[in-house]
Amino acid sequence: MTTLIPLVSGDQVAFWICAPIMVVLALGMVIARKPVHSAICIAGVMVGLAVLYAAQDAPFLFVVQIIVYTGAILMLFLFVVMLVGVDTRDSVVETLKGHRIASVVAAVALAAMVFLAIGSRVFDGIPAGLTEANAQFGGNIQGIAALLFTRYVFIFEATAALLITAALGAMVLAHGERLKAKKTQLQEATDRVERYATDGVHPGPLPSSGVFARYNAIHVPALLPDGTASELSVSPTLRARGVIMDVENLRRPSDESHAAIEQASAQAEGDAL
């Protein structure tokens, strides 16, 4: 009696390995409290999905998943996290009335649509597979383009509209109340004049680094017309670190020029007498 060993393909092995990891990372994305951990879980899910595309002989989707989603969109998520702040606590106050109930209803409806779509496809018949599907259009890229811009063009445009709506909704949800009134240009000018009258702070803009100096570098303080160095022209961070060029070397040419001018003026006055 012979025992038949079922043949296992490479895409099945990739699915058995990647699918559990992706499910765990997806749950971690929702459960994690810190936004950075959620972003890392999203990266794992996207990379696992790219591996599944590669195992299914879909090179175009594999490359797009890595470059566009993992490389671009995930970086956008990380930039937003850095701008918002990882230490910011989410407020539990409901700013928009009824948005939690609407979110739950929308999530249940989306899950029902996904299960119905998968169930109808599974019970109606076995999927043809990517090999047969790509053979109809002459390749994976050609097949995706044909389906997106012919049969599913309206769904494709509707998805773009939904993404724009989601971006606007995110901005509305993240909108915070203004704590203080924004100063106008007239108020800024008035405050600068008051600081000049009370503290002696110059009302004009700060001098740029390297002005009237021999080197135009960020660590080189600006020289005022009288030859003195302006500390305001150098970043406070550089001043704290002590990476400022020696002021004496910068001021020496100006001092020599002023000395030469004074000597020439004194000599001219002596000749006139």
C-alpha positions as CSV (number, residue, x, y, z in Angstrom):
1,M,0.0,0.0,0.0
2,T,1.5,3.3,-1.1
3,T,0.9,6.6,0.6
4,L,0.5,9.6,-1.6
5,I,2.4,12.7,-0.3
6,P,0.5,15.8,-1.2
7,L,2.5,18.3,-3.2
8,V,3.0,21.6,-1.6
9,S,3.9,24.6,-3.7
10,G,6.1,27.5,-2.8
11,D,3.2,30.0,-2.6
12,Q,1.4,27.8,-0.1
13,V,4.4,27.7,2.1
14,A,4.8,31.4,1.9
15,F,1.2,31.9,2.8
16,W,1.4,29.5,5.8
17,I,4.4,31.4,7.1
18,C,3.4,35.0,6.3
19,A,-0.3,34.9,7.1
20,P,-0.1,34.2,10.8
21,I,2.6,36.8,11.2
22,M,0.6,39.4,9.3
23,V,-2.5,38.7,11.5
24,V,-0.5,39.1,14.7
25,L,1.0,42.4,13.3
26,A,-2.4,43.6,12.3
27,L,-3.8,43.0,15.8
28,G,-0.7,44.7,17.2
29,M,-1.3,47.7,15.0
30,V,-4.8,48.2,16.6
31,I,-3.9,47.2,20.1
32,A,-0.5,49.1,20.5
33,R,-0.7,52.2,22.5
34,K,2.2,54.0,21.0
35,P,1.9,55.3,17.5
36,V,5.5,54.3,16.6
37,H,4.7,50.6,17.5
38,S,1.6,50.8,15.3
39,A,3.7,52.1,12.4
40,I,6.2,49.3,12.8
41,C,3.3,46.7,12.8
42,I,2.0,48.4,9.6
43,A,5.4,48.0,8.0
44,G,5.4,44.3,8.9
45,V,2.0,43.8,7.3
46,M,3.0,45.6,4.1
47,V,6.2,43.6,3.7
48,G,4.3,40.3,4.3
49,L,1.8,41.3,1.7
50,A,4.6,42.0,-0.7
51,V,6.0,38.6,-0.1
52,L,2.7,37.0,-0.9
53,Y,2.5,39.0,-4.1
54,A,5.9,37.7,-5.1
55,A,4.9,34.2,-4.3
56,Q,1.9,34.5,-6.5
57,D,4.0,35.6,-9.5
58,A,2.8,39.2,-9.4
59,P,6.0,41.1,-9.7
60,F,4.3,44.5,-10.5
61,L,2.2,44.3,-7.3
62,F,5.3,43.2,-5.4
63,V,7.3,46.2,-6.5
64,V,4.4,48.7,-6.0
65,Q,3.8,47.3,-2.5
66,I,7.4,47.8,-1.5
67,I,8.0,51.2,-3.2
68,V,4.7,53.0,-2.9
69,Y,3.1,51.6,0.3
70,T,6.0,50.5,2.4
71,G,8.4,53.2,1.1
72,A,6.2,56.2,0.6
73,I,3.0,56.0,2.5
74,L,4.5,54.4,5.6
75,M,7.1,57.2,5.7
76,L,4.3,59.7,5.5
77,F,2.8,58.0,8.6
78,L,6.1,58.3,10.4
79,F,6.4,61.9,9.5
80,V,2.9,62.6,10.8
81,V,3.8,60.7,14.0
82,M,6.9,62.8,14.5
83,L,5.0,66.1,13.9
84,V,2.1,65.2,16.2
85,G,4.4,63.8,18.9
86,V,4.8,60.3,20.3
87,D,4.1,61.5,23.8
88,T,0.8,63.1,23.0
89,R,-2.2,61.4,24.8
90,D,-5.4,60.9,22.8
91,S,-8.3,62.7,24.2
92,V,-11.3,60.6,25.2
93,V,-13.7,63.5,24.8
94,E,-16.0,63.1,21.8
95,T,-15.7,66.3,19.8
96,L,-18.0,65.1,17.0
97,K,-21.3,63.7,18.3
98,G,-22.2,60.3,17.0
99,H,-18.9,59.6,15.2
100,R,-18.1,56.6,17.3
101,I,-21.4,54.9,16.5
102,A,-21.0,55.8,12.8
103,S,-17.4,54.3,12.9
104,V,-18.7,51.0,14.4
105,V,-21.5,50.7,11.8
106,A,-19.1,51.5,9.0
107,A,-16.6,48.9,10.3
108,V,-19.3,46.2,10.6
109,A,-20.6,47.0,7.1
110,L,-17.1,46.8,5.6
111,A,-16.4,43.5,7.3
112,A,-19.7,42.1,6.0
113,M,-18.9,43.2,2.5
114,V,-15.5,41.5,2.7
115,F,-16.9,38.3,4.0
116,L,-19.7,38.2,1.4
117,A,-17.2,38.9,-1.4
118,I,-14.9,36.1,-0.3
119,G,-17.7,33.7,0.4
120,S,-19.4,34.2,-2.9
121,R,-16.1,33.7,-4.7
122,V,-15.2,30.5,-2.7
123,F,-18.6,28.8,-2.9
124,D,-19.4,29.8,-6.5
125,G,-16.3,28.2,-7.8
126,I,-12.6,27.8,-7.4
127,P,-10.6,30.9,-8.4
128,A,-8.8,30.5,-11.7
129,G,-5.4,31.7,-10.3
130,L,-3.0,34.4,-11.5
131,T,-1.5,32.3,-14.2
132,E,-4.8,31.9,-16.1
133,A,-5.9,35.5,-15.3
134,N,-2.6,36.9,-16.6
135,A,-2.8,34.8,-19.8
136,Q,-6.0,36.5,-20.8
137,F,-4.3,39.9,-21.1
138,G,-0.7,38.9,-21.9
139,G,0.9,39.7,-18.5
140,N,0.4,40.9,-15.0
141,I,0.9,44.6,-15.7
142,Q,-1.3,44.5,-18.8
143,G,-4.0,42.7,-16.9
144,I,-4.0,45.1,-14.0
145,A,-4.2,48.1,-16.3
146,A,-7.0,46.6,-18.4
147,L,-9.1,45.8,-15.3
148,L,-8.5,49.2,-13.6
149,F,-9.2,51.3,-16.6
150,T,-12.1,49.3,-18.2
151,R,-14.2,47.1,-15.9
152,Y,-13.3,48.8,-12.6
153,V,-12.7,52.3,-13.7
154,F,-15.6,53.8,-11.7
155,I,-14.7,51.8,-8.6
156,F,-11.1,53.0,-9.1
157,E,-12.3,56.7,-9.2
158,A,-14.6,56.1,-6.2
159,T,-11.7,54.7,-4.2
160,A,-9.7,57.9,-5.0
161,A,-12.6,60.0,-3.8
162,L,-12.8,57.9,-0.6
163,L,-9.1,58.5,0.1
164,I,-9.5,62.2,-0.3
165,T,-12.6,62.1,2.0
166,A,-10.6,60.1,4.5
167,A,-7.8,62.7,4.5
168,L,-10.3,65.5,5.0
169,G,-11.9,63.5,7.8
170,A,-8.6,63.0,9.5
171,M,-7.9,66.7,9.4
172,V,-11.3,67.4,10.9
173,L,-10.9,64.9,13.7
174,A,-7.4,66.1,14.5
175,H,-8.5,69.8,14.5
176,G,-8.0,71.5,17.8
177,E,-9.5,74.6,19.2
178,R,-7.3,77.7,19.0
179,L,-6.0,78.6,22.5
180,K,-5.1,82.2,21.7
181,A,-5.7,84.6,19.0
182,K,-3.2,84.8,16.2
183,K,-1.1,88.0,16.1
184,T,-1.4,90.2,13.1
185,Q,1.6,91.9,11.4
186,L,0.7,95.2,13.1
187,Q,0.7,93.5,16.5
188,E,4.1,91.9,15.9
189,A,5.5,95.2,14.9
190,T,4.1,96.9,17.9
191,D,5.5,94.2,20.2
192,R,9.0,94.6,18.6
193,V,8.9,98.4,19.2
194,E,7.8,97.9,22.8
195,R,10.7,95.4,23.4
196,Y,13.1,97.9,21.9
197,A,11.7,100.6,24.2
198,T,11.8,98.5,27.4
199,D,14.6,96.0,26.9
200,G,16.6,97.6,24.1
201,V,16.1,94.6,21.7
202,H,16.6,95.8,18.1
203,P,13.3,95.7,16.3
204,G,14.8,94.6,13.0
205,P,15.6,91.1,11.9
206,L,18.5,89.2,13.3
207,P,21.8,89.4,11.4
208,S,22.8,86.5,9.3
209,S,25.9,84.5,10.1
210,G,29.1,85.5,8.3
211,V,28.0,89.1,7.4
212,F,31.0,91.4,7.2
213,A,33.2,88.5,8.1
214,R,35.9,86.7,6.1
215,Y,33.9,83.4,6.1
216,N,30.2,83.0,5.3
217,A,29.5,79.9,7.5
218,I,26.8,79.2,10.0
219,H,29.3,79.0,12.9
220,V,30.9,82.3,12.0
221,P,29.4,85.2,13.9
222,A,28.5,88.4,12.0
223,L,30.6,91.4,12.4
224,L,28.9,94.7,13.0
225,P,30.1,97.8,11.2
226,D,32.2,98.8,14.2
227,G,34.0,95.4,14.1
228,T,32.3,93.8,17.1
229,A,30.8,90.4,16.8
230,S,27.1,89.8,17.1
231,E,26.1,86.8,19.2
232,L,22.6,87.0,17.8
233,S,23.8,85.9,14.4
234,V,24.8,82.4,15.6
235,S,22.3,79.7,16.6
236,P,21.8,79.2,20.4
237,T,22.6,75.5,19.9
238,L,26.0,76.3,18.4
239,R,26.7,78.8,21.2
240,A,25.9,76.2,23.8
241,R,28.1,73.6,22.1
242,G,31.0,76.1,21.8
243,V,31.5,75.6,18.1
244,I,31.9,79.2,17.2
245,M,34.9,80.5,15.3
246,D,37.4,82.6,17.2
247,V,36.1,86.2,17.2
248,E,39.5,87.7,17.6
249,N,40.7,86.3,14.2
250,L,37.5,87.6,12.6
251,R,37.9,91.0,14.1
252,R,41.6,91.5,13.4
253,P,41.1,92.6,9.7
254,S,38.5,95.1,10.8
255,D,40.6,96.4,13.6
256,E,43.6,96.8,11.3
257,S,41.4,98.6,8.8
258,H,40.0,101.0,11.4
259,A,43.5,101.6,12.8
260,A,44.8,102.4,9.3
261,I,41.9,104.8,8.7
262,E,42.5,106.5,12.0
263,Q,46.2,106.8,11.2
264,A,45.5,108.2,7.8
265,S,43.0,110.7,9.2
266,A,45.5,111.8,11.9
267,Q,48.3,112.1,9.3
268,A,46.0,114.2,7.1
269,E,45.1,116.5,10.0
270,G,48.8,116.9,10.8
271,D,49.7,117.8,7.3
272,A,46.8,120.3,7.2
273,L,48.1,122.0,10.3
